[in-house]
Amino acid sequence: MTSIIRRLGSTPQERGSNATGTCPDMFLLDDGRIAIIGTDMTEELTGKIPADAGVADYERIVVIPREVLDQALNDILALGKAR
């Protein structure tokens, strides 16, 4: 069973969100994968991705604000250095 190890980047509240638990977020999983909470835009973007890319039935195109990635960047880079 997959578990969340920690958040990558700042909390939604630290990024200025007033909502509780309903904002984009990024997490490191115990198997090394990254989990992302974002807006499902699969239907809108599937026909617009490059020809050499594809979306499997079990996959979704998830969109997050650039700020979420920017805030997580140092944590993501540190993951690479830890290997």
GULUMVO-938131 format. One record per residue (C-alpha): x, y, z; residue number from 1; residue in one letter. Coordinates in nm, 4 decimals. Example, Ala and Ser with C-alpha at 12.3 -4.5 7.8 and 13.67 -1.06 7.14 Angstrom:
BEGIN
<mipa><c1>1.2300</c1><c2>-0.4500</c2><c3>0.7800</c3><n>1</n><res>a</res></mipa>
<mipa><c1>1.3670</c1><c2>-0.1060</c2><c3>0.7140</c3><n>2</n><res>s</res></mipa>
//
This chain:
BEGIN
<mipa><c1>0.0000</c1><c2>0.0000</c2><c3>0.0000</c3><n>1</n><res>m</res></mipa>
<mipa><c1>0.1424</c1><c2>0.3357</c2><c3>-0.1062</c3><n>2</n><res>t</res></mipa>
<mipa><c1>0.1950</c1><c2>0.6034</c2><c3>0.1582</c3><n>3</n><res>s</res></mipa>
<mipa><c1>0.2705</c1><c2>0.9750</c2><c3>0.1513</c3><n>4</n><res>i</res></mipa>
<mipa><c1>0.6143</c1><c2>1.0531</c2><c3>0.2948</c3><n>5</n><res>i</res></mipa>
<mipa><c1>0.5947</c1><c2>1.4332</c2><c3>0.2874</c3><n>6</n><res>r</res></mipa>
<mipa><c1>0.4699</c1><c2>1.7419</c2><c3>0.1072</c3><n>7</n><res>r</res></mipa>
<mipa><c1>0.6872</c1><c2>1.8986</c2><c3>-0.1610</c3><n>8</n><res>l</res></mipa>
<mipa><c1>0.6909</c1><c2>2.2752</c2><c3>-0.1350</c3><n>9</n><res>g</res></mipa>
<mipa><c1>0.4749</c1><c2>2.4950</c2><c3>0.0808</c3><n>10</n><res>s</res></mipa>
<mipa><c1>0.1248</c1><c2>2.4319</c2><c3>0.2110</c3><n>11</n><res>t</res></mipa>
<mipa><c1>-0.1740</c1><c2>2.5807</c2><c3>0.0305</c3><n>12</n><res>p</res></mipa>
<mipa><c1>-0.2207</c1><c2>2.8170</c2><c3>0.3244</c3><n>13</n><res>q</res></mipa>
<mipa><c1>0.1410</c1><c2>2.9354</c2><c3>0.2954</c3><n>14</n><res>e</res></mipa>
<mipa><c1>0.0678</c1><c2>3.0099</c2><c3>-0.0711</c3><n>15</n><res>r</res></mipa>
<mipa><c1>-0.2281</c1><c2>3.2262</c2><c3>0.0307</c3><n>16</n><res>g</res></mipa>
<mipa><c1>-0.5190</c1><c2>2.9831</c2><c3>0.0020</c3><n>17</n><res>s</res></mipa>
<mipa><c1>-0.8133</c1><c2>3.0478</c2><c3>0.2280</c3><n>18</n><res>n</res></mipa>
<mipa><c1>-0.9742</c1><c2>2.7122</c2><c3>0.1455</c3><n>19</n><res>a</res></mipa>
<mipa><c1>-0.9101</c1><c2>2.4119</c2><c3>0.3636</c3><n>20</n><res>t</res></mipa>
<mipa><c1>-0.7936</c1><c2>2.1026</c2><c3>0.1825</c3><n>21</n><res>g</res></mipa>
<mipa><c1>-0.9088</c1><c2>2.1961</c2><c3>-0.1664</c3><n>22</n><res>t</res></mipa>
<mipa><c1>-0.5976</c1><c2>2.3435</c2><c3>-0.3269</c3><n>23</n><res>c</res></mipa>
<mipa><c1>-0.3309</c1><c2>2.2026</c2><c3>-0.5604</c3><n>24</n><res>p</res></mipa>
<mipa><c1>-0.0528</c1><c2>2.0222</c2><c3>-0.3779</c3><n>25</n><res>d</res></mipa>
<mipa><c1>0.2429</c1><c2>1.7873</c2><c3>-0.4352</c3><n>26</n><res>m</res></mipa>
<mipa><c1>0.3610</c1><c2>1.4925</c2><c3>-0.2256</c3><n>27</n><res>f</res></mipa>
<mipa><c1>0.6501</c1><c2>1.2460</c2><c3>-0.2237</c3><n>28</n><res>l</res></mipa>
<mipa><c1>0.5317</c1><c2>0.8841</c2><c3>-0.2034</c3><n>29</n><res>l</res></mipa>
<mipa><c1>0.7180</c1><c2>0.6058</c2><c3>-0.0265</c3><n>30</n><res>d</res></mipa>
<mipa><c1>0.8028</c1><c2>0.4396</c2><c3>-0.3593</c3><n>31</n><res>d</res></mipa>
<mipa><c1>0.9655</c1><c2>0.7570</c2><c3>-0.4960</c3><n>32</n><res>g</res></mipa>
<mipa><c1>0.6761</c1><c2>0.8665</c2><c3>-0.7186</c3><n>33</n><res>r</res></mipa>
<mipa><c1>0.5187</c1><c2>1.2112</c2><c3>-0.6911</c3><n>34</n><res>i</res></mipa>
<mipa><c1>0.1462</c1><c2>1.2573</c2><c3>-0.6249</c3><n>35</n><res>a</res></mipa>
<mipa><c1>-0.0167</c1><c2>1.5763</c2><c3>-0.7508</c3><n>36</n><res>i</res></mipa>
<mipa><c1>-0.3515</c1><c2>1.7257</c2><c3>-0.6570</c3><n>37</n><res>i</res></mipa>
<mipa><c1>-0.4649</c1><c2>1.9457</c2><c3>-0.9416</c3><n>38</n><res>g</res></mipa>
<mipa><c1>-0.7412</c1><c2>2.0128</c2><c3>-1.1903</c3><n>39</n><res>t</res></mipa>
<mipa><c1>-0.8260</c1><c2>1.7234</c2><c3>-1.4237</c3><n>40</n><res>d</res></mipa>
<mipa><c1>-0.8034</c1><c2>1.8690</c2><c3>-1.7751</c3><n>41</n><res>m</res></mipa>
<mipa><c1>-0.7699</c1><c2>1.5391</c2><c3>-1.9604</c3><n>42</n><res>t</res></mipa>
<mipa><c1>-1.0683</c1><c2>1.5923</c2><c3>-2.1886</c3><n>43</n><res>e</res></mipa>
<mipa><c1>-0.9646</c1><c2>1.9459</c2><c3>-2.2824</c3><n>44</n><res>e</res></mipa>
<mipa><c1>-0.5943</c1><c2>1.8748</c2><c3>-2.3443</c3><n>45</n><res>l</res></mipa>
<mipa><c1>-0.5727</c1><c2>1.5171</c2><c3>-2.4792</c3><n>46</n><res>t</res></mipa>
<mipa><c1>-0.6132</c1><c2>1.6280</c2><c3>-2.8407</c3><n>47</n><res>g</res></mipa>
<mipa><c1>-0.3546</c1><c2>1.9030</c2><c3>-2.7940</c3><n>48</n><res>k</res></mipa>
<mipa><c1>-0.0593</c1><c2>1.7013</c2><c3>-2.6646</c3><n>49</n><res>i</res></mipa>
<mipa><c1>0.2299</c1><c2>1.6172</c2><c3>-2.9015</c3><n>50</n><res>p</res></mipa>
<mipa><c1>0.1779</c1><c2>1.3255</c2><c3>-3.1386</c3><n>51</n><res>a</res></mipa>
<mipa><c1>0.4440</c1><c2>1.1198</c2><c3>-2.9602</c3><n>52</n><res>d</res></mipa>
<mipa><c1>0.2617</c1><c2>1.1474</c2><c3>-2.6237</c3><n>53</n><res>a</res></mipa>
<mipa><c1>-0.0456</c1><c2>0.9614</c2><c3>-2.5066</c3><n>54</n><res>g</res></mipa>
<mipa><c1>-0.2835</c1><c2>0.9283</c2><c3>-2.2143</c3><n>55</n><res>v</res></mipa>
<mipa><c1>-0.3728</c1><c2>0.5756</c2><c3>-2.1049</c3><n>56</n><res>a</res></mipa>
<mipa><c1>-0.7214</c1><c2>0.4934</c2><c3>-1.9762</c3><n>57</n><res>d</res></mipa>
<mipa><c1>-0.5859</c1><c2>0.4949</c2><c3>-1.6202</c3><n>58</n><res>y</res></mipa>
<mipa><c1>-0.4007</c1><c2>0.8288</c2><c3>-1.6602</c3><n>59</n><res>e</res></mipa>
<mipa><c1>-0.5165</c1><c2>1.1895</c2><c3>-1.6327</c3><n>60</n><res>r</res></mipa>
<mipa><c1>-0.3638</c1><c2>1.5193</c2><c3>-1.7412</c3><n>61</n><res>i</res></mipa>
<mipa><c1>-0.3546</c1><c2>1.7205</c2><c3>-1.4205</c3><n>62</n><res>v</res></mipa>
<mipa><c1>-0.2882</c1><c2>2.0950</c2><c3>-1.4198</c3><n>63</n><res>v</res></mipa>
<mipa><c1>-0.1397</c1><c2>2.2861</c2><c3>-1.1281</c3><n>64</n><res>i</res></mipa>
<mipa><c1>-0.0542</c1><c2>2.6545</c2><c3>-1.0959</c3><n>65</n><res>p</res></mipa>
<mipa><c1>0.3061</c1><c2>2.7390</c2><c3>-1.1798</c3><n>66</n><res>r</res></mipa>
<mipa><c1>0.3478</c1><c2>2.8691</c2><c3>-0.8236</c3><n>67</n><res>e</res></mipa>
<mipa><c1>0.2906</c1><c2>2.5190</c2><c3>-0.6807</c3><n>68</n><res>v</res></mipa>
<mipa><c1>0.5764</c1><c2>2.3775</c2><c3>-0.8902</c3><n>69</n><res>l</res></mipa>
<mipa><c1>0.7974</c1><c2>2.6799</c2><c3>-0.8185</c3><n>70</n><res>d</res></mipa>
<mipa><c1>0.7444</c1><c2>2.6347</c2><c3>-0.4435</c3><n>71</n><res>q</res></mipa>
<mipa><c1>0.8244</c1><c2>2.2615</c2><c3>-0.4684</c3><n>72</n><res>a</res></mipa>
<mipa><c1>1.1288</c1><c2>2.2972</c2><c3>-0.6943</c3><n>73</n><res>l</res></mipa>
<mipa><c1>1.3932</c1><c2>2.3035</c2><c3>-0.4200</c3><n>74</n><res>n</res></mipa>
<mipa><c1>1.2394</c1><c2>1.9943</c2><c3>-0.2573</c3><n>75</n><res>d</res></mipa>
<mipa><c1>1.2283</c1><c2>1.8153</c2><c3>-0.5948</c3><n>76</n><res>i</res></mipa>
<mipa><c1>1.5918</c1><c2>1.9026</c2><c3>-0.6719</c3><n>77</n><res>l</res></mipa>
<mipa><c1>1.6942</c1><c2>1.7790</c2><c3>-0.3263</c3><n>78</n><res>a</res></mipa>
<mipa><c1>1.5349</c1><c2>1.4408</c2><c3>-0.4048</c3><n>79</n><res>l</res></mipa>
<mipa><c1>1.7719</c1><c2>1.3988</c2><c3>-0.6979</c3><n>80</n><res>g</res></mipa>
<mipa><c1>2.0744</c1><c2>1.4881</c2><c3>-0.4876</c3><n>81</n><res>k</res></mipa>
<mipa><c1>1.9756</c1><c2>1.2380</c2><c3>-0.2169</c3><n>82</n><res>a</res></mipa>
<mipa><c1>2.0210</c1><c2>0.9417</c2><c3>-0.4537</c3><n>83</n><res>r</res></mipa>
//
